[in-house]
Amino acid sequence: MEIKTIKTDKAPALEGIFSQAVRAGDTLYVSGQLPIDMKTGLIPSDIREQVRCAMDNLSEILKAAGGSLNNAVRITIFLKDIEDLETVNGIYASYFDGYVPSRTTVEVARLAKDALIEIDCIAVLNV
C-alpha cells in the first residue's frame, strides 16, 4: 500500500509536526482544520464564519487529494461551546446534498488559536 502526504496552498499550512492529510491506499486522513480564512489569514470571530472557513479548508484538502466532501465517511467536529451545535448543524448541512457522512461532535475546553471549532475527517477515494 502506498502512503502519500497531501498538501495544498488553498488551505492553511499547519504549524507543528503533522501533515494536512495523509493518503494510505484509498483512505484519506485529514488533520483537524481550523477556521483560518485563506484571504486574510485570520480566524473570524463569528461561529457561522468559523464553520464555513473550517469546512472550506477541509473541502480544499479533499480536492487536492482528488476527492470532495462526498468522499468523507467520518467527520469529527470539536466545539468550544456545545450551545453552538444548532448553528453549526445548519451550516454543516449546506455542504452536503443528500449524503452525509457519519459524525461525532464533542465539546472541548480549548482549541488551537482560541478557535471556536475544528473539523477533521476520514475519506475514501476512488469509489
SVG drawing of the C-alpha trace seen along z (x, -y; Angstrom):
<svg xmlns="http://www.w3.org/2000/svg" viewBox="-31 -40 38 42">
<polyline fill="none" stroke="black" stroke-width="0.4" points="0.0,0.0 1.3,-3.4 1.3,-6.2 1.4,-9.8 1.3,-13.2 -1.3,-15.6 -0.5,-19.3 -2.3,-22.3 -1.8,-26.1 -5.6,-26.5 -5.9,-25.5 -3.9,-26.8 -0.4,-25.4 -0.2,-23.6 2.1,-24.5 3.8,-21.6 4.9,-18.2 2.0,-16.8 0.5,-16.9 -2.7,-18.5 -3.6,-15.0 -2.2,-11.5 -3.4,-9.1 -3.0,-5.4 -4.2,-3.4 -7.7,-4.7 -8.2,-6.1 -7.5,-9.8 -7.0,-11.0 -7.4,-14.8 -5.9,-16.6 -8.1,-19.0 -8.9,-22.1 -9.1,-25.4 -11.3,-28.2 -8.5,-30.2 -9.7,-32.5 -7.3,-32.0 -7.8,-35.6 -7.0,-37.3 -5.0,-34.6 -7.2,-35.3 -9.8,-33.4 -13.2,-35.2 -14.9,-36.0 -18.3,-34.7 -19.1,-30.9 -21.0,-31.0 -17.9,-32.2 -15.7,-29.8 -17.8,-26.9 -17.7,-28.0 -13.9,-28.5 -13.2,-25.2 -15.5,-23.3 -14.0,-25.2 -10.5,-24.3 -11.5,-20.7 -13.0,-20.7 -9.9,-22.2 -7.7,-19.4 -10.1,-16.8 -9.9,-18.3 -6.1,-18.3 -6.3,-14.6 -8.7,-14.1 -11.9,-13.9 -14.6,-16.0 -16.8,-16.1 -18.9,-13.4 -15.9,-11.1 -16.0,-11.7 -17.1,-8.7 -16.3,-10.1 -16.2,-13.6 -15.3,-14.8 -16.3,-18.3 -14.6,-19.8 -16.6,-22.7 -15.6,-25.1 -19.3,-25.6 -21.8,-22.8 -24.5,-25.5 -23.4,-26.4 -24.4,-23.0 -27.7,-24.0 -25.9,-26.8 -23.1,-24.5 -25.6,-21.9 -27.4,-24.3 -24.3,-25.5 -22.7,-22.0 -25.8,-20.5 -25.5,-23.1 -22.2,-21.4 -23.9,-18.1 -26.5,-17.2 -28.5,-14.2 -25.5,-12.1 -24.0,-12.9 -21.0,-11.0 -21.0,-9.6 -20.1,-12.2 -19.1,-12.8 -19.3,-16.2 -17.6,-16.9 -17.2,-19.9 -13.6,-20.8 -12.1,-23.2 -9.9,-24.9 -8.7,-24.8 -5.6,-26.0 -5.5,-29.7 -8.6,-30.0 -10.8,-28.9 -14.4,-28.0 -14.4,-25.0 -12.0,-22.4 -13.1,-19.8 -11.3,-16.6 -12.3,-13.7 -11.6,-10.4 -12.5,-9.9 -12.4,-7.0 -11.2,-8.0 -11.7,-6.1 -15.2,-4.9"/>
</svg>
